[in-house]
Structures are given as C-alpha cells and as structure tokens.
Amino acid sequence: MGAESRHSRRPCASGWPADRIAIGGKIRHHVRMETPCPVYLYRDPNFSALGDTFAAAAPLKEVISVYGGGGLVGEGGLSAAFRGAVVFKQEDTGQYFLGVWGRRNTARFRAALRSVGEIAIIAEPPPVRLIHFNKQRARPKRSEPKG
C-alpha cells in the first residue's frame, strides 16, 4: 500500500476515513455490513414518565461491530457511548438486540450504523422481550440545581 493510496481514501463528513469512527475519544475500526441491518425505530413507554420516548434497536452483531463489546451481553461499548443501553432477547432464536432511547440518541445510533453499511428502518417495536436497560447518570430533577 503506497502513500498515494493511503491518502486517496475519501474521508467521511467527520473527517475520519470511512473505516473508522470516534467514540468516547477513542478511534474504533469497524467492519462493513454485508446485508442491510434492520433498525427498529419506535416509541417505548418504559424509559420516561410520559411513556412516549423514541427508541431504536438493532441486532447485537451489528451494534458490536460499530461500538465494541463488553458488559453482560455486549452492551458495554454502546452504554459507554450513550451513557446507557437497552438489551432485548428473541426467545425462540436466542438472538440479542441492543438499543438506545431518546430522540438525539436514536439519531446518532442510526447514523453510526449507516456509516458502516445500509440499514433498513422498521417502524415498529422489535419482536423481542426487554431483558434489561442501564443508564450511567440520572437526570437532575427540575427542583434541584444543576451541577
């Protein structure tokens, strides 16, 4: 690989080459997806008092290829990037899905998956059972001062 071919790769919008993504100040390499990744985009009642929160989930393998693994099932990298993650399991196949909640988080989640390949948006909850979710930091109450 010569010097000209190394610099001839077209960088993505963030300025990084298309085979790298910056997460939490660290550059991770990811593998391009062969087939479109199903991304479930829906509203979930489990993550807020109003019960109408945006959420997105995708298969474990594809999420780990972007964010890395760790944690109980492999949600460690996703949890570090978004300060929380959701784990789902499809009982009949044993397949796991990872996801995030919140309008901005779901947009960032989809963009990161889109950066490694084609995604197929499915506008319904995934056909799986919620196993657990975690969040690293609680939001301050309105009556409490921020800080």
N, C-alpha and C positions, 0 to 999 in steps of 0.2 A: 504494500500500500504506500504509494508515494505521497509527497507533501501536497501536490495539487489535488489528489482525490480525497484526501482527508479534509481539506478546506472547501471542496466543491459541494459538500452536502448542504442542502438548503436548511437553514435553521427554522424552527417554528416561531410563532409570534412572540414567545417569551425570550427569544434569543438563544435558547439552548438547542443543540442538534435534536432532530426528531426522535432519536432513540434514547433520550434522557429526560427525566422530569425532576424538578427540585421539590422536595417535600421536607418541611421542617429544617431547612437549611442544608440538607444533605441531597446530593445528586444520586438518584437511583436509575439504573438501567432497566428497561422493561422490554418484553418480548412482544412483537406484533401478533395480533389475534388473527387466526386463520378464517374463522366464520364470524358473522355478526354476533355481538354479545347482547343477550336480552337484558334490558334495563327496565325494571318495573318502576313506574312513576305513579304515585297515588297519594291520597290523603289518609292519615292514620290518627285514630283517637287516643293512642297510648302515650304520646310524647308531650302533650300540653294540656292545660286545664280547659281550654276551649274545645279540644278534641278535633281539631281540623288542621293538623300540621302536614306540610308537604314531606314526603319521604320517598326515597329511592333505594332499590336493592338490585344486586347483580350476583351472578354465580361466584362462589369463593375463588375458584381458579383464576378468573379474570381479574378480580379485585386484588388478589395477592400479586399478580404479575405487574400491577401498577404500584401498589403501596407497600408491598412486602408483607411478611407474615408475622408470627408471634402471637402471644395470648393463648387463650384456651383452645380456640378453633383455628385461629389465623387472623383474627381481627386486630392484632396489635398495631400493625402499620397504619391501618385505616383509623383506628382510635387515636393514634398519635397525631395524624394529620388533621383530624376534625374535632379533637377533644371529646370523642365519643363514637360509638358504633353500635349497630344492631346486628344480631345473629339470628338467622332463620334456618330451619331444617325441614326438608321434604321427607316425611316419614317413610313413604313407600320406596324411594330410591336411596335415601341416606345422603342426598346432596345438600350442601350448605350454601346459603346465600348471605352476603354481608351488605349492610346498607347504612345510610345516614338519614338525618331528618333536618328540616329547616329549608327554607327557600334558597338561601345562598349556598348552603352546603350541598344540596342536591344538584344545583347548577355546576358547582366546582367538581363534584363527583362525576357527573356526566361528561364534563369537558375533559377530565383526566382519562376516562375510559375511551372517549372519542379520539384522544391523541395517540392511542396505540392501535386503533382499528375502528372498523364500522360497528355502530351499536344499533340495536332495534328497540325503540321505545315501545313499551307495552303499558297502556294507560289503565292499569288495574293492579290491585294488590297481588303479590306473588302467591302461588298456590302452595304455601308452606306455613309452618307453625312458628310463631315467635318463641325463640329459646331464651334469649336474654338481651339486654342492652345495657351499656355503661356510658357514663359521662364523667369526665375528669374534673369538672368545675361546675358548681351550681351558680345559676344566675342570681345576682343580688335582688332582693325584694325592693319594691318601689319605695317603701318607707325607710329602708336602710341607705346610708350614704355609700356611694361607690368608692372603691379603693382598697 
